[in-house]
Amino acid sequence: MSTAYKGILYAIITAVLWGTLAIVLKVSLSDLTPADITWFRFLLAFLILALYYYFRKPGYLRILRRPPVLLVVATLCLASNYYGFIKGVQLTSPNVAQIFIQVGPVLLAVSGFAFFHEKVTTRQMIGLITALAGLVFFYHEQSRLVLSGGNSWNYGVFWVFIAAVTWAAYSILLKVLVLKFPPMQLNLVIFGLPALLYLPFVNFSHFLSLNLTGWGILFFLGMNTLVAYGLLSLAIQYTEANKVSVILILNPILTFVLMAIISHSGATWISHEKFSFMTIAGALIVLTGALLTIFRRNKITR
C-alpha cells in the first residue's frame, strides 16, 4: 500500500472514532466533569505511549526533557480543543457540537490561503460562503428548538468554536513539526503536558463512584485519544492536509445517524436530540460548503 493510501486509511479510521466520540462523551458527563474526562484521556494515552517507547525506542523519551517551543504551543492548542469540545457537548448535544466543530477543518483549509499563499479558487470561495451561511441557518433553526437553557446552549456553541479554532491552530503547527520529528514522538508531549495541566482541576472522588461500565467508557475515551490522534499525525505526514480534512469533515454524518437510531429506539441512557428537517438541511449545507472549501484537485504531472 502506498503512503498516500495509508494516509487516507488512517484519516478514515480517525473520522470513525471521532464520529462516535461526541456521543460517548455525552454519556460520560453524567458521572464526571469535563476536566476529569479530559485529564484521564490524556493521561491514559500518555502512559501507554510512554511505556511502549520506554521498552522499544527509549531515545524518543528525550523530547520530554526539552520539547520545542512550537510543540508546546501546539500542545496547549490541543488541550484547549479537548476541553472546549467536551464543554460544548455538555451544554448542547453531540450533533450540535459535531456541526460547529467543522469550523476547524474549514479554518485549516483557509490557513493554506492565509499562511502558505495557496491560490484560492472560485469554488473554494463559494464553499466558504456556503459553509458560513449553513452555520448561521443551522444555529437559527436549532436554537429555535431549544425550549429552555438558551443561554447555556449559546455558551456551549461558543465553547465549540473555541475548540474549532484551537484544533485548526494545532493542525497547522503539527504539519510543520512532522517535517522534523516522528509523529508519535510528538504525541509524547502532546499527551503528557495536558495531563499535568489538568491535574489540579480533577475531582478524584468522582472516579471512586464509577461502575464497570463507567470505567469501560473512560478506557474507550483514552484509547480514542491515543489511536485517533496517533493516526491523524500519520495521516497528515503521509498525505495532503486538504485530503485529510475532507475525510474528517464527514464524521458528523456518522454521529447524526447514530443519534437518530438512539433517539428512535427510546434509549434512556442519553438525552435525545432535538432536530427537524430544517436543521438537518442546515447541517448538510455546512458539510457541503466545507467540502467545497477544503477539497482541491491536485495537478496532474507526467
C-alpha positions, 0 to 999 in steps of 0.5 A: 500500500502506498503512503498516500493510501495509508494516509487516507486509511488512517484519516478514515479510521480517525473520522470513525472514532471521532464520529462516535466520540461526541456521543460517548462523551455525552454519556460520560458527563453524567458521572464526571466533569469535563476536566476529569474526562479530559485529564484521564484521556490524556493521561491514559494515552500518555502512559501507554505511549510512554511505556511502549517507547520506554521498552522499544525506542527509549531515545524518543523519551528525550523530547520530554526533557526539552520539547520545542517551543512550537510543540508546546504551543501546539500542545496547549492548542490541543488541550484547549480543543479537548476541553472546549469540545467536551464543554460544548457537548455538555451544554448542547448535544453531540450533533450540535457540537459535531456541526460547529466543530467543522469550523476547524477543518474549514479554518485549516483549509483557509490557513493554506490561503492565509499562511502558505499563499495557496491560490484560492479558487472560485469554488473554494470561495463559494464553499466558504460562503456556503459553509458560513451561511449553513452555520448561521441557518443551522444555529437559527433553526436549532436554537429555535428548538431549544425550549429552555437553557438558551443561554447555556446552549449559546455558551456551549456553541461558543465553547465549540468554536473555541475548540474549532479554532484551537484544533485548526491552530494545532493542525497547522503547527503539527504539519510543520513539526512532522517535517522534523520529528516522528509523529508519535514522538510528538504525541509524547508531549502532546499527551503528557503536558495536558495531563499535568495541566489538568491535574489540579482541576480533577475531582478524584472522588468522582472516579471512586463512584464509577461502575464497570461500565463507567470505567469501560467508557473512560478506557474507550475515551483514552484509547480514542485519544491515543489511536485517533490522534496517533493516526491523524499525525500519520495521516497528515505526514503521509498525505495532503492536509486538504485530503485529510480534512475532507475525510474528517469533515464527514464524521458528523454524518456518522454521529447524526445517524447514530443519534437518530437510531438512539433517539428512535429506539427510546434509549434512556441512557442519553438525552435525545436530540432535538432536530427537524428537517430544517436543521438537518438541511442546515447541517448538510449545507455546512458539510457541503460548503466545507467540502467545497472549501477544503477539497482541491484537485491536485495537478496532474504531472507526467 
